[in-house]
Amino acid sequence: MRRLALGLATIAVVGGWLVLRREAPPGGSPAPIARPDTDASPTAPARVSTRTDAPAGDAAPGRRPRSLRGTTVDGALPVDAGGHLVVGPDVRRFFDYFLALTGEEPLPRIRDRLVRAIGARLHPPADREAEELLDRYLAYRDRARDLTADGPLAARLEAIRALRRETLGVTAVVQLFADEDARDDATVLAHATAEDPSLTPEERAARLAALEEALPDEVRAATLPLRLGQEEAALAAQGGSPDELRALRERMVGPDATARLEALDRERAAWQARLDAYRAARAAIDDDASRTPAEREAAIVTLRAERFAPEERRRVEALDRVDVAGRSSPP
Protein backbone atom coordinates (compact mmCIF):
# COMPACT_ATOMS: atom_id res chain seq x y z
CA MET A 1 0.00 0.00 0.00
CA ARG A 2 2.84 2.38 0.74
CA ARG A 3 4.24 1.78 -2.75
CA LEU A 4 0.81 2.52 -4.21
CA ALA A 5 0.64 5.81 -2.32
CA LEU A 6 4.05 6.78 -3.62
CA GLY A 7 3.04 5.97 -7.18
CA LEU A 8 -0.09 8.08 -6.87
CA ALA A 9 1.91 10.95 -5.42
CA THR A 10 4.34 10.75 -8.31
CA ILE A 11 1.43 10.97 -10.74
CA ALA A 12 0.24 14.12 -8.99
CA VAL A 13 3.66 15.72 -9.33
CA VAL A 14 4.13 14.63 -12.93
CA GLY A 15 0.68 16.03 -13.74
CA GLY A 16 2.06 19.44 -12.83
CA TRP A 17 4.24 19.27 -15.95
CA LEU A 18 1.22 19.73 -18.19
CA VAL A 19 0.71 22.90 -20.27
CA LEU A 20 3.10 25.85 -20.41
CA ARG A 21 5.83 24.53 -18.14
CA ARG A 22 9.44 25.67 -17.89
CA GLU A 23 11.67 22.63 -17.83
CA ALA A 24 15.11 21.66 -19.02
CA PRO A 25 14.41 18.77 -21.41
CA PRO A 26 17.13 16.32 -22.23
CA GLY A 27 19.24 17.17 -25.22
CA GLY A 28 18.56 15.85 -28.67
CA SER A 29 19.02 16.68 -32.32
CA PRO A 30 16.78 19.66 -33.03
CA ALA A 31 15.37 20.27 -36.46
CA PRO A 32 15.03 23.35 -38.68
CA ILE A 33 12.10 25.71 -38.32
CA ALA A 34 8.79 24.90 -39.97
CA ARG A 35 6.07 27.41 -40.85
CA PRO A 36 2.54 26.83 -39.47
CA ASP A 37 1.32 25.48 -42.82
CA THR A 38 4.30 23.14 -43.23
CA ASP A 39 3.84 19.48 -42.45
CA ALA A 40 6.94 17.99 -43.98
CA SER A 41 9.40 15.90 -42.02
CA PRO A 42 12.35 17.94 -40.71
CA THR A 43 15.76 17.45 -42.21
CA ALA A 44 18.86 16.88 -40.15
CA PRO A 45 20.63 20.16 -39.34
CA ALA A 46 24.23 20.82 -40.21
CA ARG A 47 26.80 21.75 -37.60
CA VAL A 48 25.14 24.10 -35.12
CA SER A 49 26.63 27.52 -34.59
CA THR A 50 25.61 30.80 -32.94
CA ARG A 51 26.95 34.33 -32.78
CA THR A 52 29.86 34.61 -30.42
CA ASP A 53 29.49 38.35 -29.82
CA ALA A 54 26.14 38.09 -28.03
CA PRO A 55 25.96 39.61 -24.54
CA ALA A 56 25.62 37.35 -21.54
CA GLY A 57 22.34 38.93 -20.47
CA ASP A 58 19.34 40.33 -22.31
CA ALA A 59 19.95 43.19 -24.70
CA ALA A 60 17.15 45.49 -23.58
CA PRO A 61 18.21 48.97 -22.44
CA GLY A 62 18.31 49.89 -18.77
CA ARG A 63 18.72 47.71 -15.72
CA ARG A 64 17.72 44.08 -15.81
CA PRO A 65 14.39 43.27 -14.14
CA ARG A 66 14.64 42.31 -10.49
CA SER A 67 13.62 38.68 -11.03
CA LEU A 68 16.36 38.15 -13.67
CA ARG A 69 19.24 39.72 -11.77
CA GLY A 70 21.93 37.28 -10.81
CA THR A 71 20.76 34.76 -13.42
CA THR A 72 22.08 33.67 -16.79
CA VAL A 73 19.93 33.31 -19.88
CA ASP A 74 18.54 29.81 -20.18
CA GLY A 75 18.30 27.96 -23.47
CA ALA A 76 19.94 28.87 -26.76
CA LEU A 77 19.26 30.00 -30.34
CA PRO A 78 21.27 27.57 -32.49
CA VAL A 79 21.58 27.94 -36.27
CA ASP A 80 22.67 25.54 -38.99
CA ALA A 81 25.40 25.97 -41.58
CA GLY A 82 22.94 27.78 -43.86
CA GLY A 83 22.18 30.42 -41.24
CA HIS A 84 18.68 29.15 -40.42
CA LEU A 85 17.31 28.80 -36.92
CA VAL A 86 17.41 25.25 -35.56
CA VAL A 87 14.21 24.79 -33.55
CA GLY A 88 14.25 22.57 -30.48
CA PRO A 89 13.72 22.60 -26.73
CA ASP A 90 16.60 25.07 -26.25
CA VAL A 91 14.73 27.73 -28.23
CA ARG A 92 11.62 27.29 -26.12
CA ARG A 93 13.66 27.54 -22.93
CA PHE A 94 15.21 30.75 -24.26
CA PHE A 95 11.74 32.24 -24.82
CA ASP A 96 10.48 31.03 -21.44
CA TYR A 97 13.43 32.56 -19.61
CA PHE A 98 12.24 36.05 -20.57
CA LEU A 99 8.54 35.18 -20.37
CA ALA A 100 9.07 34.41 -16.70
CA LEU A 101 8.78 38.20 -16.34
CA THR A 102 5.05 37.93 -17.04
CA GLY A 103 3.31 39.82 -14.26
CA GLU A 104 6.40 41.87 -13.49
CA GLU A 105 6.41 43.64 -16.84
CA PRO A 106 3.76 44.13 -19.56
CA LEU A 107 3.92 41.64 -22.39
CA PRO A 108 4.91 44.20 -25.09
CA ARG A 109 7.98 45.12 -23.06
CA ILE A 110 8.86 41.46 -22.54
CA ARG A 111 8.52 40.85 -26.27
CA ASP A 112 10.79 43.84 -26.92
CA ARG A 113 13.39 42.35 -24.61
CA LEU A 114 13.19 39.06 -26.45
CA VAL A 115 13.47 40.66 -29.87
CA ARG A 116 16.53 42.62 -28.76
CA ALA A 117 18.07 39.46 -27.27
CA ILE A 118 17.40 37.62 -30.53
CA GLY A 119 18.96 40.42 -32.56
CA ALA A 120 22.03 40.39 -30.35
CA ARG A 121 22.59 36.70 -31.00
CA LEU A 122 21.48 35.97 -34.57
CA HIS A 123 22.17 37.20 -38.09
CA PRO A 124 19.63 37.01 -40.96
CA PRO A 125 17.76 34.87 -41.78
CA ALA A 126 17.78 33.18 -38.37
CA ASP A 127 16.86 36.37 -36.50
CA ARG A 128 13.73 36.82 -38.61
CA GLU A 129 12.80 33.14 -38.19
CA ALA A 130 13.22 33.35 -34.41
CA GLU A 131 11.04 36.47 -34.21
CA GLU A 132 8.32 34.84 -36.31
CA LEU A 133 8.40 31.75 -34.11
CA LEU A 134 8.28 33.94 -31.02
CA ASP A 135 5.09 35.66 -32.19
CA ARG A 136 3.44 32.30 -32.87
CA TYR A 137 4.54 31.05 -29.47
CA LEU A 138 3.09 34.15 -27.79
CA ALA A 139 -0.18 33.63 -29.65
CA TYR A 140 -0.28 30.04 -28.44
CA ARG A 141 0.32 31.07 -24.82
CA ASP A 142 -2.32 33.77 -25.01
CA ARG A 143 -4.98 31.43 -26.39
CA ALA A 144 -4.01 28.63 -24.01
CA ARG A 145 -5.14 30.78 -21.08
CA ASP A 146 -8.72 30.54 -22.37
CA LEU A 147 -8.77 26.74 -22.33
CA THR A 148 -10.85 25.22 -19.58
CA ALA A 149 -9.16 23.21 -16.85
CA ASP A 150 -12.26 21.04 -16.44
CA GLY A 151 -12.84 17.59 -17.87
CA PRO A 152 -10.74 14.43 -18.17
CA LEU A 153 -6.98 14.82 -18.34
CA ALA A 154 -6.73 13.18 -21.76
CA ALA A 155 -9.33 15.57 -23.22
CA ARG A 156 -7.57 18.62 -21.78
CA LEU A 157 -4.27 17.38 -23.13
CA GLU A 158 -5.72 16.90 -26.62
CA ALA A 159 -7.20 20.40 -26.53
CA ILE A 160 -3.85 21.99 -25.76
CA ARG A 161 -2.14 19.88 -28.43
CA ALA A 162 -4.71 20.91 -31.03
CA LEU A 163 -4.08 24.54 -30.14
CA ARG A 164 -0.34 24.04 -30.52
CA ARG A 165 -0.77 22.51 -33.97
CA GLU A 166 -3.05 25.36 -35.03
CA THR A 167 -0.81 28.19 -33.85
CA LEU A 168 2.67 26.71 -34.30
CA GLY A 169 2.35 24.11 -37.04
CA VAL A 170 2.70 20.35 -36.79
CA THR A 171 6.45 20.15 -37.35
CA ALA A 172 7.30 22.99 -34.97
CA VAL A 173 5.15 21.33 -32.30
CA VAL A 174 7.20 18.14 -32.63
CA GLN A 175 10.42 20.11 -32.43
CA LEU A 176 9.38 22.13 -29.37
CA PHE A 177 7.21 19.70 -27.39
CA ALA A 178 8.21 16.13 -28.27
CA ASP A 179 9.82 15.39 -24.89
CA GLU A 180 6.95 17.02 -23.01
CA ASP A 181 4.35 15.11 -25.00
CA ALA A 182 6.06 11.83 -24.14
CA ARG A 183 5.92 12.71 -20.45
CA ASP A 184 2.29 13.76 -20.72
CA ASP A 185 1.35 10.49 -22.43
CA ALA A 186 2.95 8.65 -19.52
CA THR A 187 0.93 10.79 -17.09
CA VAL A 188 -2.34 9.96 -18.84
CA LEU A 189 -1.47 6.26 -18.76
CA ALA A 190 -0.64 6.49 -15.06
CA HIS A 191 -3.97 8.17 -14.30
CA ALA A 192 -5.81 5.46 -16.23
CA THR A 193 -3.92 2.78 -14.33
CA ALA A 194 -4.69 4.39 -10.97
CA GLU A 195 -8.40 4.51 -11.78
CA ASP A 196 -8.70 1.06 -13.39
CA PRO A 197 -11.23 -0.88 -11.24
CA SER A 198 -10.22 -4.21 -12.76
CA LEU A 199 -6.79 -4.11 -11.09
CA THR A 200 -6.07 -5.38 -7.62
CA PRO A 201 -4.14 -3.03 -5.31
CA GLU A 202 -1.01 -5.13 -5.83
CA GLU A 203 -1.36 -5.08 -9.64
CA ARG A 204 -2.00 -1.33 -9.61
CA ALA A 205 1.02 -0.68 -7.42
CA ALA A 206 3.23 -2.82 -9.66
CA ARG A 207 2.11 -1.04 -12.83
CA LEU A 208 2.53 2.40 -11.25
CA ALA A 209 6.00 1.44 -10.07
CA ALA A 210 6.91 0.36 -13.61
CA LEU A 211 5.58 3.63 -15.02
CA GLU A 212 7.55 5.60 -12.45
CA GLU A 213 10.75 3.80 -13.40
CA ALA A 214 10.11 4.65 -17.06
CA LEU A 215 9.85 8.38 -16.37
CA PRO A 216 12.64 10.65 -17.65
CA ASP A 217 15.43 11.19 -15.13
CA GLU A 218 14.58 14.84 -14.55
CA VAL A 219 10.96 14.02 -13.72
CA ARG A 220 11.91 11.33 -11.25
CA ALA A 221 14.48 13.71 -9.74
CA ALA A 222 11.74 16.29 -9.27
CA THR A 223 9.58 13.77 -7.39
CA LEU A 224 12.41 12.46 -5.22
CA PRO A 225 11.94 14.91 -2.29
CA LEU A 226 8.23 14.07 -2.21
CA ARG A 227 8.86 10.35 -2.29
CA LEU A 228 11.57 10.60 0.37
CA GLY A 229 9.29 12.65 2.61
CA GLN A 230 6.53 10.07 2.30
CA GLU A 231 8.91 7.20 3.03
CA GLU A 232 10.20 9.07 6.10
CA ALA A 233 6.63 9.71 7.31
CA ALA A 234 5.76 6.05 6.84
CA LEU A 235 8.88 5.00 8.73
CA ALA A 236 8.10 7.41 11.57
CA ALA A 237 4.54 6.05 11.80
CA GLN A 238 6.04 2.58 12.27
CA GLY A 239 8.33 3.82 15.04
CA GLY A 240 11.49 3.70 12.95
CA SER A 241 14.81 4.38 14.67
CA PRO A 242 17.39 7.05 13.69
CA ASP A 243 19.56 4.29 12.23
CA GLU A 244 16.66 3.10 10.06
CA LEU A 245 16.03 6.67 8.92
CA ARG A 246 19.69 7.07 7.97
CA ALA A 247 19.62 3.79 6.04
CA LEU A 248 16.48 4.89 4.18
CA ARG A 249 18.03 8.20 3.19
CA GLU A 250 21.32 6.64 2.11
CA ARG A 251 19.43 4.15 -0.05
CA MET A 252 17.33 6.88 -1.74
CA VAL A 253 19.70 9.86 -2.00
CA GLY A 254 23.17 8.62 -1.07
CA PRO A 255 25.51 9.26 1.89
CA ASP A 256 26.46 12.86 1.02
CA ALA A 257 22.87 14.04 0.75
CA THR A 258 22.04 12.07 3.90
CA ALA A 259 24.72 13.97 5.82
CA ARG A 260 23.29 17.27 4.58
CA LEU A 261 19.77 16.21 5.57
CA GLU A 262 20.95 15.25 9.04
CA ALA A 263 22.66 18.63 9.42
CA LEU A 264 19.43 20.29 8.34
CA ASP A 265 17.51 18.20 10.90
CA ARG A 266 19.85 19.47 13.64
CA GLU A 267 19.42 23.07 12.49
CA ARG A 268 15.65 22.72 12.48
CA ALA A 269 15.64 21.11 15.93
CA ALA A 270 17.82 23.91 17.32
CA TRP A 271 15.55 26.54 15.77
CA GLN A 272 12.45 24.86 17.17
CA ALA A 273 13.99 24.72 20.63
CA ARG A 274 14.79 28.43 20.49
CA LEU A 275 11.32 29.21 19.21
CA ASP A 276 9.66 27.13 21.94
CA ALA A 277 11.72 28.89 24.64
CA TYR A 278 10.79 32.28 23.19
CA ARG A 279 7.11 31.38 23.09
CA ALA A 280 7.18 30.31 26.74
CA ALA A 281 8.82 33.61 27.71
CA ARG A 282 6.37 35.57 25.57
CA ALA A 283 3.43 33.75 27.16
CA ALA A 284 4.72 34.78 30.58
CA ILE A 285 4.79 38.40 29.44
CA ASP A 286 1.29 38.14 27.96
CA ASP A 287 -0.01 36.74 31.26
CA ASP A 288 1.62 39.45 33.39
CA ALA A 289 -1.38 41.46 34.57
CA SER A 290 0.87 44.02 36.27
CA ARG A 291 1.91 45.42 32.88
CA THR A 292 -0.16 47.61 30.60
CA PRO A 293 -0.74 46.40 27.01
CA ALA A 294 1.88 48.87 25.78
CA GLU A 295 4.39 47.61 28.33
CA ARG A 296 3.74 44.00 27.38
CA GLU A 297 4.23 44.82 23.69
CA ALA A 298 7.48 46.65 24.42
CA ALA A 299 8.72 43.72 26.51
CA ILE A 300 7.96 41.28 23.70
CA VAL A 301 9.84 43.47 21.20
CA THR A 302 12.82 43.49 23.59
CA LEU A 303 12.55 39.72 24.01
CA ARG A 304 12.71 39.18 20.24
CA ALA A 305 15.73 41.45 19.96
CA GLU A 306 17.51 39.49 22.70
CA ARG A 307 16.72 36.05 21.32
CA PHE A 308 16.95 36.45 17.55
CA ALA A 309 19.10 38.04 14.87
CA PRO A 310 17.51 40.83 12.77
CA GLU A 311 16.79 38.54 9.81
CA GLU A 312 15.18 36.01 12.16
CA ARG A 313 12.92 38.54 13.84
CA ARG A 314 10.80 39.07 10.76
CA ARG A 315 10.06 35.36 10.67
CA VAL A 316 9.23 35.30 14.40
CA GLU A 317 6.99 38.35 14.06
CA ALA A 318 5.10 36.60 11.24
CA LEU A 319 4.71 33.48 13.39
CA ASP A 320 3.45 35.63 16.26
CA ARG A 321 0.82 37.17 14.01
CA VAL A 322 -0.32 33.70 12.97
CA ASP A 323 -0.55 32.69 16.64
CA VAL A 324 -2.60 35.78 17.52
CA ALA A 325 -4.92 35.23 14.57
CA GLY A 326 -5.38 31.60 15.58
CA ARG A 327 -6.26 32.52 19.15
CA SER A 328 -8.75 35.18 18.04
CA SER A 329 -10.49 32.99 15.45
CA PRO A 330 -13.76 31.35 16.52
CA PRO A 331 -13.57 27.58 17.10
Solvent accessible surface area in square Angstrom, and as a share of the most:
residue,aa,sasa,rsa
1,M,165,0.74
2,R,101,0.37
3,R,93,0.34
4,L,19,0.09
5,A,51,0.39
6,L,5,0.03
7,G,3,0.02
8,L,76,0.38
9,A,14,0.11
10,T,3,0.02
11,I,13,0.07
12,A,73,0.57
13,V,46,0.26
14,V,4,0.02
15,G,20,0.19
16,G,58,0.55
17,W,33,0.11
18,L,28,0.14
19,V,55,0.32
20,L,53,0.26
21,R,25,0.09
22,R,127,0.46
23,E,23,0.10
24,A,62,0.48
25,P,18,0.11
26,P,67,0.42
27,G,81,0.78
28,G,64,0.61
29,S,109,0.70
30,P,34,0.22
31,A,12,0.09
32,P,29,0.18
33,I,26,0.13
34,A,6,0.05
35,R,83,0.30
36,P,58,0.36
37,D,132,0.68
38,T,48,0.28
39,D,101,0.52
40,A,67,0.52
41,S,97,0.62
42,P,67,0.42
43,T,97,0.57
44,A,96,0.74
45,P,35,0.22
46,A,52,0.40
47,R,198,0.72
48,V,67,0.38
49,S,47,0.30
50,T,65,0.38
51,R,63,0.23
52,T,141,0.82
53,D,95,0.49
54,A,30,0.24
55,P,60,0.38
56,A,92,0.71
57,G,16,0.15
58,D,16,0.08
59,A,36,0.28
60,A,12,0.09
61,P,79,0.49
62,G,69,0.66
63,R,183,0.67
64,R,61,0.22
65,P,10,0.06
66,R,177,0.65
67,S,66,0.43
68,L,7,0.03
69,R,111,0.40
70,G,88,0.84
71,T,56,0.33
72,T,113,0.66
73,V,27,0.16
74,D,43,0.22
75,G,23,0.22
76,A,38,0.30
77,L,5,0.02
78,P,11,0.07
79,V,17,0.10
80,D,19,0.10
81,A,82,0.64
82,G,54,0.52
83,G,22,0.21
84,H,78,0.35
85,L,0,0.00
86,V,0,0.00
87,V,0,0.00
88,G,2,0.02
89,P,30,0.19
90,D,55,0.28
91,V,0,0.00
92,R,9,0.03
93,R,52,0.19
94,F,2,0.01
95,F,2,0.01
96,D,7,0.03
97,Y,11,0.04
98,F,0,0.00
99,L,5,0.02
100,A,55,0.43
101,L,1,0.00
102,T,76,0.44
103,G,81,0.77
104,E,69,0.31
105,E,24,0.11
106,P,88,0.55
107,L,75,0.37
108,P,103,0.64
109,R,103,0.38
110,I,0,0.00
111,R,75,0.27
112,D,56,0.29
113,R,4,0.02
114,L,0,0.00
115,V,38,0.22
116,R,110,0.40
117,A,0,0.00
118,I,3,0.02
119,G,38,0.37
120,A,19,0.15
121,R,27,0.10
122,L,5,0.02
123,H,109,0.49
124,P,100,0.63
125,P,32,0.20
126,A,1,0.01
127,D,36,0.18
128,R,127,0.47
129,E,6,0.03
130,A,0,0.00
131,E,58,0.26
132,E,63,0.28
133,L,0,0.00
134,L,0,0.00
135,D,58,0.30
136,R,31,0.11
137,Y,2,0.01
138,L,19,0.09
139,A,44,0.34
140,Y,0,0.00
141,R,40,0.15
142,D,71,0.37
143,R,104,0.38
144,A,9,0.07
145,R,144,0.53
146,D,123,0.64
147,L,68,0.34
148,T,93,0.54
149,A,83,0.65
150,D,109,0.57
151,G,48,0.46
152,P,98,0.62
153,L,24,0.12
154,A,53,0.41
155,A,57,0.44
156,R,82,0.30
157,L,8,0.04
158,E,84,0.38
159,A,44,0.34
160,I,2,0.01
161,R,41,0.15
162,A,43,0.33
163,L,12,0.06
164,R,0,0.00
165,R,100,0.36
166,E,112,0.50
167,T,15,0.09
168,L,0,0.00
169,G,0,0.00
170,V,59,0.34
171,T,8,0.05
172,A,0,0.00
173,V,11,0.06
174,V,82,0.47
175,Q,14,0.06
176,L,7,0.03
177,F,1,0.00
178,A,51,0.40
179,D,48,0.25
180,E,2,0.01
181,D,27,0.14
182,A,64,0.49
183,R,3,0.01
184,D,0,0.00
185,D,74,0.38
186,A,29,0.22
187,T,2,0.01
188,V,38,0.22
189,L,98,0.49
190,A,8,0.06
191,H,61,0.27
192,A,57,0.44
193,T,11,0.06
194,A,23,0.18
195,E,130,0.58
196,D,40,0.21
197,P,128,0.80
198,S,89,0.57
199,L,17,0.08
200,T,65,0.38
201,P,64,0.40
202,E,126,0.56
203,E,82,0.37
204,R,35,0.13
205,A,14,0.11
206,A,65,0.50
207,R,128,0.47
208,L,4,0.02
209,A,20,0.16
210,A,63,0.49
211,L,35,0.17
212,E,6,0.03
213,E,107,0.48
214,A,82,0.64
215,L,15,0.07
216,P,41,0.26
217,D,104,0.54
218,E,48,0.22
219,V,0,0.00
220,R,68,0.25
221,A,63,0.49
222,A,53,0.41
223,T,0,0.00
224,L,48,0.24
225,P,93,0.58
226,L,65,0.32
227,R,32,0.12
228,L,15,0.07
229,G,36,0.35
230,Q,59,0.26
231,E,20,0.09
232,E,40,0.18
233,A,62,0.48
234,A,21,0.16
235,L,27,0.14
236,A,73,0.56
237,A,93,0.72
238,Q,129,0.57
239,G,64,0.62
240,G,27,0.26
241,S,47,0.30
242,P,106,0.67
243,D,101,0.52
244,E,90,0.40
245,L,49,0.24
246,R,96,0.35
247,A,54,0.42
248,L,9,0.05
249,R,13,0.05
250,E,74,0.33
251,R,166,0.61
252,M,46,0.20
253,V,43,0.24
254,G,19,0.19
255,P,93,0.58
256,D,103,0.53
257,A,21,0.16
258,T,3,0.02
259,A,56,0.43
260,R,157,0.57
261,L,48,0.24
262,E,38,0.17
263,A,34,0.27
264,L,65,0.32
265,D,50,0.26
266,R,153,0.56
267,E,114,0.51
268,R,150,0.55
269,A,64,0.50
270,A,56,0.44
271,W,34,0.12
272,Q,81,0.36
273,A,63,0.48
274,R,93,0.34
275,L,8,0.04
276,D,72,0.37
277,A,51,0.40
278,Y,0,0.00
279,R,70,0.26
280,A,68,0.52
281,A,25,0.19
282,R,21,0.08
283,A,46,0.36
284,A,65,0.51
285,I,21,0.11
286,D,58,0.30
287,D,115,0.60
288,D,43,0.22
289,A,100,0.77
290,S,98,0.63
291,R,86,0.31
292,T,72,0.42
293,P,100,0.63
294,A,76,0.59
295,E,90,0.40
296,R,56,0.21
297,E,93,0.42
298,A,58,0.45
299,A,18,0.14
300,I,12,0.06
301,V,77,0.44
302,T,71,0.42
303,L,15,0.07
304,R,28,0.10
305,A,48,0.37
306,E,126,0.56
307,R,100,0.36
308,F,7,0.03
309,A,37,0.29
310,P,81,0.51
311,E,112,0.50
312,E,40,0.18
313,R,72,0.26
314,R,162,0.59
315,R,137,0.50
316,V,0,0.00
317,E,61,0.27
318,A,39,0.31
319,L,51,0.26
320,D,10,0.05
321,R,154,0.56
322,V,101,0.58
323,D,37,0.19
324,V,81,0.47
325,A,56,0.43
326,G,53,0.51
327,R,146,0.53
328,S,86,0.56
329,S,61,0.40
330,P,118,0.74
331,P,185,1.17
